[in-house]
């Protein structure tokens, strides 16, 4: 009987652990309300189609530009009407290597969102 109670306790605790965040989940939480559920823009006037980022940048997905726009680092050049996502970038940091090979400490949520948007190209 004691073993069963211990096992049930472990199962109960396992249910309390948050599922790992995904780029798609982050997109839905932070971006879809303006850029649309399919990332094609238009949900809010002026929100661009995010599936054509690579096409609009000479066929190369502009990862640094996209992440700078989201985190607001390059606010003067890119942020415009974008909201400030303080809690989005307030996550653990990992080293992300940019397309030029430069390792950069970057919030995990920003890396995941960028990977998701990379996969949405082709629109």
N, C-alpha and C positions, 0 to 999 in steps of 0.2 A: 504494500500500500504506500509506503514512504517513497519508493522508487517512482511510482506513478505520479505522486504529487510533485516530486522534483522535476520530472519530465514535463508536466503541465506548466510548471513555473518557468522553465526554459522556453517553452512555446509562447507563453504570455509575454515574456520579455522580447522575444524575437519579433513579435507583432508591433513593438514600440519603436523599433529602429526605422528611421526614415529611409525610404528608397533612395538610391543614388540619383542625383539630378542628371538630366539628359539635355542635350542641346534643343531637342524638340520641345521638351517641357518648358525650358527657359524661354524659347521663342513664343510659345503659347501664353506664358505668363507675362512677358514683357513687351512683345513686339506685335503680336497678331491683332491687337485692338486697333492699331494704326495701319500696319502693313498688310492686314488680311490674313486669314488662316492658311492661305496658300502662298503667302509672301509676295503676291503680285501687286501689292499696293492698292491704293484707292479707297481703303476703309476710312481714311481721313484725308481731306484735301491736302495735296502736296506730299503725301507719304509715297516714296518711290517704290517701284517694283524691285524687290531684292533678288529676284531670280535672274536678272540681267546685269548684275554687277560686273561679272567677268567680261561680258560682251561690251559693256560701256567703258571698260578700261583696257581696251586693246587685246581682249581674249585672255587676259590673266586676272584671276581673282585677286582683288586688292585687299589682302588680309590685314595689313597694317592700317590702311585707311578705314576699313570697316571697324576694327577694334578701337581705333582712336575716336571714331565717331560715336560708338556705343559708350565708351568710358568717359568721353568728354575731354580727354587729354588735349586734343587739337580743337578745342571748342570754337576758337575764332574762325578757323577754316572750314570746319565740318559740322559742328553741332547744330547750328540753326535752331529749328523748332523741336529738336529731340529733347525729351525729358531727361532729367539727371537721374541716373540709376545707381545711387549710392549703395543700396543693399545688394544689387546685382554684383557689384565688384568687391563687396566686402565678404569674400570667400577665401578659403585657403589659396596659397600661391604655389604655382609650379613653374618650372622653366619651360618656356615656349621658344622654339627656334623659328625665327622669321624666315621668309623666302630667300633672304640674302645670307642666311646662316648665322645670324646674330642671336645668341641666347638672351632671352628677356624674361625676368620674373613677371608672371602674369596671373591674375585671378583665374582659378579653374573654371568658374562659370563663364568667363569671357572666352576661354579656349573652347569650351563645349559649344557655346552659341556660334562662334566663328566656324567650327567644324560643321555644324548643322547648316549654316548658310552656304558654306562651300558646296555641300551636297545638293543644294537647291538650285544651283546654276543650270542654265540651259533654257531658260524661259524665253 
